[in-house]
Amino acid sequence: MKKVVVFVVVLVFAFSTVAMAGFEKCQGCHNGKVAPDKAKLVEKLKTADAFVKAAKDSKSPMMNAAKANEADLKAAAAELGIK
């Protein structure tokens, strides 16, 4: 049952973020409660490559939708000011 709930949450998240670009689509979870907020990400990840690698290496099922789209990850890093 837990897998079904996680799958449904991931699907809802994936479909609700299709129209958004950059970090805008990430803010639902990256709010400091569910996942690290902008400030912590910028402090921890100093380069866009490190940002993309961290996203792709994430074990969180919520990151599965983002892992496949490197362009969106790079756009999010740019929006955060990570070069």
DSSP file (Angstrom, degrees, kcal/mol; ACC not computed):
  #  RESIDUE AA STRUCTURE BP1 BP2  ACC     N-H-->O    O-->H-N    N-H-->O    O-->H-N    TCO  KAPPA ALPHA  PHI   PSI    X-CA   Y-CA   Z-CA
    1    1 A M     >        0   0    0      0, 0.0     4,-2.2     0, 0.0     5,-0.2   0.000 360.0 360.0 360.0 -39.2    0.0    0.0    0.0
    2    2 A K  H  >  +     0   0    0      1,-0.2     4,-2.4     2,-0.2     5,-0.2   0.888 360.0  52.3 -61.9 -39.2    2.8    2.4    0.8
    3    3 A K  H  > S+     0   0    0      1,-0.2     4,-2.5     2,-0.2    -1,-0.2   0.880 108.1  51.5 -64.2 -38.2    4.3    1.9   -2.6
    4    4 A V  H  > S+     0   0    0      2,-0.2     4,-2.6     1,-0.2    -2,-0.2   0.919 110.3  48.3 -64.7 -43.9    1.0    2.8   -4.2
    5    5 A V  H  X S+     0   0    0     -4,-2.2     4,-2.5     2,-0.2    -2,-0.2   0.928 113.1  47.3 -62.9 -45.6    0.7    6.0   -2.2
    6    6 A V  H  X S+     0   0    0     -4,-2.4     4,-2.6     1,-0.2    -2,-0.2   0.916 112.2  50.9 -62.4 -42.5    4.2    7.0   -3.1
    7    7 A F  H  X S+     0   0    0     -4,-2.5     4,-2.5     1,-0.2    -2,-0.2   0.919 110.9  47.7 -61.4 -44.6    3.6    6.2   -6.8
    8    8 A V  H  X S+     0   0    0     -4,-2.6     4,-2.7     2,-0.2     5,-0.2   0.911 111.8  50.1 -63.9 -42.4    0.4    8.3   -6.8
    9    9 A V  H  X S+     0   0    0     -4,-2.5     4,-2.6     2,-0.2    -2,-0.2   0.924 111.5  48.8 -62.3 -43.8    2.2   11.2   -5.1
   10   10 A V  H  X S+     0   0    0     -4,-2.6     4,-2.8     2,-0.2    -2,-0.2   0.918 111.9  49.0 -63.2 -43.3    5.0   11.1   -7.6
   11   11 A L  H  X S+     0   0    0     -4,-2.5     4,-2.7     2,-0.2     5,-0.3   0.927 112.0  47.7 -62.2 -45.1    2.6   11.0  -10.5
   12   12 A V  H  X S+     0   0    0     -4,-2.7     4,-2.1     1,-0.2    -2,-0.2   0.931 113.9  47.8 -61.4 -45.0    0.6   13.9   -9.2
   13   13 A F  H  X S+     0   0    0     -4,-2.6     4,-1.0    -5,-0.2    -2,-0.2   0.922 112.6  49.5 -61.4 -44.7    3.8   15.9   -8.6
   14   14 A A  H >< S+     0   0    0     -4,-2.8     3,-0.5     1,-0.2     4,-0.4   0.925 114.2  43.4 -63.0 -46.2    5.1   15.0  -12.1
   15   15 A F  H >< S+     0   0    0     -4,-2.7     3,-0.6     1,-0.2     4,-0.3   0.824 111.6  54.0 -71.8 -30.0    1.9   16.0  -13.9
   16   16 A S  H 3< S+     0   0    0     -4,-2.1    -1,-0.2    -5,-0.3    -2,-0.2   0.676 109.6  48.5 -77.5 -14.8    1.5   19.2  -11.9
   17   17 A T  T X< S+     0   0    0     -4,-1.0     3,-0.9    -3,-0.5    -1,-0.2   0.402  79.1  98.6-104.7   2.5    5.0   20.4  -12.7
   18   18 A V  T <  S+     0   0    0     -3,-0.6    -1,-0.1    -4,-0.4    -2,-0.1   0.873  86.3  45.8 -59.4 -39.1    5.0   19.8  -16.5
   19   19 A A  T 3  S+     0   0    0     -4,-0.3    -1,-0.3    -3,-0.2     2,-0.2   0.598  99.9  83.7 -83.1 -10.9    4.2   23.5  -17.3
   20   20 A M    <   -     0   0    0     -3,-0.9     2,-0.3    -4,-0.1    -3,-0.0  -0.557  61.0-157.2 -93.5 157.5    6.7   25.0  -14.9
   21   21 A A    >   -     0   0    0     -2,-0.2     3,-0.9    54,-0.1     4,-0.3  -0.912  48.8  -3.2-130.3 159.1   10.4   25.6  -15.5
   22   22 A G  G >  S-     0   0    0     -2,-0.3     3,-1.1     1,-0.2    54,-0.3  -0.179 120.1 -24.6  63.3-152.4   13.5   26.0  -13.4
   23   23 A F  G >> S+     0   0    0     52,-0.4     3,-1.3     1,-0.2     4,-1.2   0.663 119.9  84.9 -71.3 -16.0   13.3   26.1   -9.6
   24   24 A E  G <4 S+     0   0    0     -3,-0.9     3,-0.4     1,-0.3     4,-0.2   0.866  90.5  48.8 -53.9 -38.6    9.7   27.2   -9.7
   25   25 A K  G <4 S+     0   0    0     -3,-1.1     3,-0.3    -4,-0.3    -1,-0.3   0.669 109.2  54.1 -77.0 -14.9    8.5   23.6  -10.1
   26   26 A C  T X> S+     0   0    0     -3,-1.3     4,-2.7    -4,-0.3     3,-1.3   0.665  83.1  85.3 -90.7 -18.4   10.7   22.5   -7.1
   27   27 A Q  T 3< S+     0   0    0     -4,-1.2    -1,-0.2    -3,-0.4    -2,-0.1   0.698  73.6  73.3 -64.2 -20.5    9.4   25.0   -4.6
   28   28 A G  T 34 S+     0   0    0     -3,-0.3    -1,-0.3    -4,-0.2     3,-0.1   0.898 118.3  16.7 -58.8 -39.9    6.5   22.7   -3.6
   29   29 A C  T <4>S+     0   0    0     -3,-1.3     2,-2.3    -4,-0.2     6,-1.5   0.784 114.4  72.8-101.0 -36.7    8.9   20.4   -1.8
   30   30 A H  T  <5 +     0   0    0     -4,-2.7     8,-0.4     1,-0.2    -1,-0.2  -0.457  62.5 114.1 -83.2  71.2   12.0   22.6   -1.4
   31   31 A N  T   5S-     0   0    0     -2,-2.3    -1,-0.2     4,-0.4     6,-0.2   0.231  94.0 -98.2-122.7   9.1   10.5   24.8    1.3
   32   32 A G  T   5S+     0   0    0      3,-2.2     5,-0.1    -3,-0.3    -2,-0.1   0.317 115.3  65.7  89.4  -9.7   12.7   23.9    4.2
   33   33 A K  T   5S+     0   0    0     -4,-0.3    -3,-0.1     2,-0.2    -4,-0.1   0.794 112.0  22.0-108.0 -53.2   10.2   21.4    5.6
   34   34 A V  S   <S-     0   0    0     -5,-0.6    -4,-0.2     1,-0.3    -5,-0.1   0.864 139.6  -3.5 -83.6 -39.8    9.9   18.6    3.1
   35   35 A A  S    S-     0   0    0     -6,-1.5    -3,-2.2     1,-0.0    -4,-0.4  -0.921  98.6 -64.6-146.0 166.2   13.3   19.2    1.4
   36   36 A P        -     0   0    0      0, 0.0    -3,-0.1     0, 0.0    -2,-0.0  -0.217  55.0-124.3 -56.9 144.6   16.1   21.8    1.8
   37   37 A D     >  -     0   0    0     -6,-0.2     4,-2.1    -5,-0.1     3,-0.2  -0.228  32.9 -88.0 -82.4 178.1   15.1   25.3    0.9
   38   38 A K  H  > S+     0   0    0     -8,-0.4     4,-2.7     1,-0.2     5,-0.3   0.905 124.3  53.2 -52.7 -49.0   16.8   27.6   -1.7
   39   39 A A  H  > S+     0   0    0      1,-0.2     4,-2.1     2,-0.2    -1,-0.2   0.892 110.1  46.7 -59.6 -42.5   19.4   29.0    0.7
   40   40 A K  H  > S+     0   0    0     -3,-0.2     4,-2.2     2,-0.2    -1,-0.2   0.877 112.1  50.9 -68.8 -37.2   20.6   25.6    1.9
   41   41 A L  H  X S+     0   0    0     -4,-2.1     4,-2.9     2,-0.2    -2,-0.2   0.929 112.0  46.5 -64.3 -44.6   20.8   24.3   -1.7
   42   42 A V  H  < S+     0   0    0     -4,-2.7    -2,-0.2     1,-0.2    -1,-0.2   0.890 114.1  48.6 -65.1 -39.4   22.9   27.3   -2.8
   43   43 A E  H  < S+     0   0    0     -4,-2.1    -1,-0.2    -5,-0.3    -2,-0.2   0.894 119.2  38.0 -66.2 -40.4   25.1   27.0    0.3
   44   44 A K  H  < S+     0   0    0     -4,-2.2     2,-0.7     1,-0.2    -2,-0.2   0.869 114.7  51.6 -81.7 -39.1   25.7   23.3   -0.2
   45   45 A L     <  +     0   0    0     -4,-2.9    -1,-0.2    -5,-0.2     6,-0.1  -0.879  58.3 177.2-110.5 108.0   26.0   23.0   -4.0
   46   46 A K        +     0   0    0     -2,-0.7    37,-0.6    -3,-0.1     2,-0.3   0.680  62.9  42.2 -87.6 -20.0   28.5   25.4   -5.4
   47   47 A T  S  > S-     0   0    0     36,-0.2     4,-2.1    35,-0.1     5,-0.1  -0.900  76.9-121.9-127.9 157.9   28.3   24.5   -9.1
   48   48 A A  H  > S+     0   0    0     -2,-0.3     4,-2.7     1,-0.2     5,-0.2   0.880 115.6  54.5 -62.1 -38.0   25.6   23.6  -11.6
   49   49 A D  H  > S+     0   0    0      1,-0.2     4,-2.5     2,-0.2    -1,-0.2   0.899 108.3  48.2 -63.5 -39.9   27.2   20.2  -12.2
   50   50 A A  H  > S+     0   0    0      2,-0.2     4,-2.5     1,-0.2    -1,-0.2   0.887 111.2  51.6 -65.6 -38.7   27.2   19.5   -8.5
   51   51 A F  H  X S+     0   0    0     -4,-2.1     4,-2.0     2,-0.2    -2,-0.2   0.936 112.3  44.8 -61.9 -48.5   23.5   20.5   -8.4
   52   52 A V  H  X S+     0   0    0     -4,-2.7     4,-2.5     1,-0.2     5,-0.2   0.914 113.8  50.3 -63.7 -43.9   22.6   18.2  -11.3
   53   53 A K  H  X S+     0   0    0     -4,-2.5     4,-2.3     1,-0.2    -2,-0.2   0.915 109.8  50.2 -62.2 -43.7   24.6   15.3   -9.8
   54   54 A A  H  X S+     0   0    0     -4,-2.5     4,-0.7     2,-0.2    -1,-0.2   0.898 111.8  48.4 -62.5 -40.6   23.0   15.7   -6.4
   55   55 A A  H >< S+     0   0    0     -4,-2.0     3,-0.7     1,-0.2    -2,-0.2   0.926 114.1  45.5 -65.1 -44.6   19.5   15.7   -7.9
   56   56 A K  H 3< S+     0   0    0     -4,-2.5    -2,-0.2     1,-0.2    -1,-0.2   0.822 113.8  49.5 -69.6 -30.6   20.3   12.6  -10.0
   57   57 A D  H 3< S+     0   0    0     -4,-2.3    -1,-0.2    -5,-0.2    -2,-0.2   0.540  84.2 121.7 -84.4  -7.4   21.9   10.8   -7.1
   58   58 A S    <<  -     0   0    0     -4,-0.7    -3,-0.0    -3,-0.7     9,-0.0  -0.267  52.5-155.9 -60.6 139.8   19.0   11.5   -4.8
   59   59 A K        +     0   0    0      3,-0.0    -1,-0.1     4,-0.0     5,-0.1   0.509  59.4 113.3 -91.3  -7.8   17.3    8.4   -3.3
   60   60 A S    >   -     0   0    0      1,-0.2     3,-1.5     2,-0.1     4,-0.3  -0.471  64.9-143.5 -69.1 129.8   14.0   10.3   -2.7
   61   61 A P  G >  S+     0   0    0      0, 0.0     3,-1.0     0, 0.0     4,-0.3   0.739  98.9  68.4 -64.2 -20.3   11.2    9.0   -4.9
   62   62 A M  G 3  S+     0   0    0      1,-0.2     3,-0.3     2,-0.1     4,-0.3   0.720  94.8  56.1 -70.4 -19.3   10.0   12.6   -5.2
   63   63 A M  G X> S+     0   0    0     -3,-1.5     4,-2.0     1,-0.2     3,-0.6   0.542  79.4  93.3 -88.0  -7.4   13.1   13.4   -7.3
   64   64 A N  H <> S+     0   0    0     -3,-1.0     4,-0.8    -4,-0.3    -1,-0.2   0.866  83.4  52.1 -56.4 -39.6   12.4   10.7   -9.9
   65   65 A A  H 34 S+     0   0    0     -3,-0.3    -1,-0.3    -4,-0.3     3,-0.2   0.854 113.4  44.3 -65.9 -33.8   10.5   13.1  -12.2
   66   66 A A  H X4 S+     0   0    0     -3,-0.6     3,-1.5    -4,-0.3     7,-0.2   0.790  97.7  72.6 -81.2 -28.9   13.4   15.6  -12.1
   67   67 A K  H 3< S+     0   0    0     -4,-2.0    -1,-0.2     1,-0.3    -2,-0.2   0.826  95.8  51.1 -57.7 -35.0   16.2   13.1  -12.6
   68   68 A A  T 3< S+     0   0    0     -4,-0.8     2,-0.7    -3,-0.2    -1,-0.3   0.597  99.7  68.1 -81.1 -11.2   15.4   12.5  -16.2
   69   69 A N    <>  +     0   0    0     -3,-1.5     4,-1.7    -4,-0.2     3,-0.3  -0.738  51.1 168.9-116.9  84.9   15.4   16.1  -17.3
   70   70 A E  H  > S+     0   0    0     -2,-0.7     4,-2.5     1,-0.2     5,-0.2   0.825  77.2  60.7 -64.7 -32.4   18.9   17.6  -17.1
   71   71 A A  H  > S+     0   0    0      1,-0.2     4,-2.2     2,-0.2    -1,-0.2   0.912 106.1  46.6 -62.3 -42.1   17.8   20.7  -18.9
   72   72 A D  H  > S+     0   0    0     -3,-0.3     4,-2.5     2,-0.2    -1,-0.2   0.878 111.0  52.6 -67.1 -37.2   15.3   21.6  -16.1
   73   73 A L  H  X S+     0   0    0     -4,-1.7     4,-2.3    -7,-0.2    -2,-0.2   0.912 110.7  46.7 -64.5 -41.6   17.9   20.8  -13.5
   74   74 A K  H  X S+     0   0    0     -4,-2.5     4,-2.3     2,-0.2    -2,-0.2   0.880 111.5  52.0 -67.4 -37.0   20.4   23.2  -15.1
   75   75 A A  H  X S+     0   0    0     -4,-2.2     4,-2.4     2,-0.2   -52,-0.4   0.900 109.5  49.7 -63.8 -40.4   17.6   25.8  -15.4
   76   76 A A  H  X S+     0   0    0     -4,-2.5     4,-1.8   -54,-0.3   -53,-0.2   0.916 110.1  50.4 -64.5 -42.3   16.8   25.4  -11.7
   77   77 A A  H  X>S+     0   0    0     -4,-2.3     5,-2.8     1,-0.2     4,-0.6   0.916 111.6  48.5 -61.6 -42.4   20.5   25.8  -10.9
   78   78 A A  H ><5S+     0   0    0     -4,-2.3     3,-1.0     1,-0.2    -2,-0.2   0.904 108.8  52.6 -63.6 -41.7   20.7   29.0  -13.0
   79   79 A E  H 3<5S+     0   0    0     -4,-2.4    -1,-0.2     1,-0.3    -2,-0.2   0.832 108.9  51.0 -63.8 -31.5   17.6   30.4  -11.4
   80   80 A L  H 3<5S-     0   0    0     -4,-1.8    -1,-0.3    -5,-0.2    -2,-0.2   0.584 120.1-111.5 -79.5 -10.1   19.2   29.8   -8.0
   81   81 A G  T <<5 +     0   0    0     -3,-1.0     2,-0.5    -4,-0.6    -3,-0.2   0.621  68.8 145.3  87.9  14.3   22.3   31.6   -9.1
   82   82 A I      <       0   0    0     -5,-2.8    -1,-0.3    -6,-0.2   -35,-0.1  -0.761 360.0 360.0 -86.6 125.0   24.5   28.5   -9.1
   83   83 A K              0   0    0    -37,-0.6   -36,-0.2    -2,-0.5    -1,-0.1   0.422 360.0 360.0-106.1 360.0   27.0   28.6  -12.0
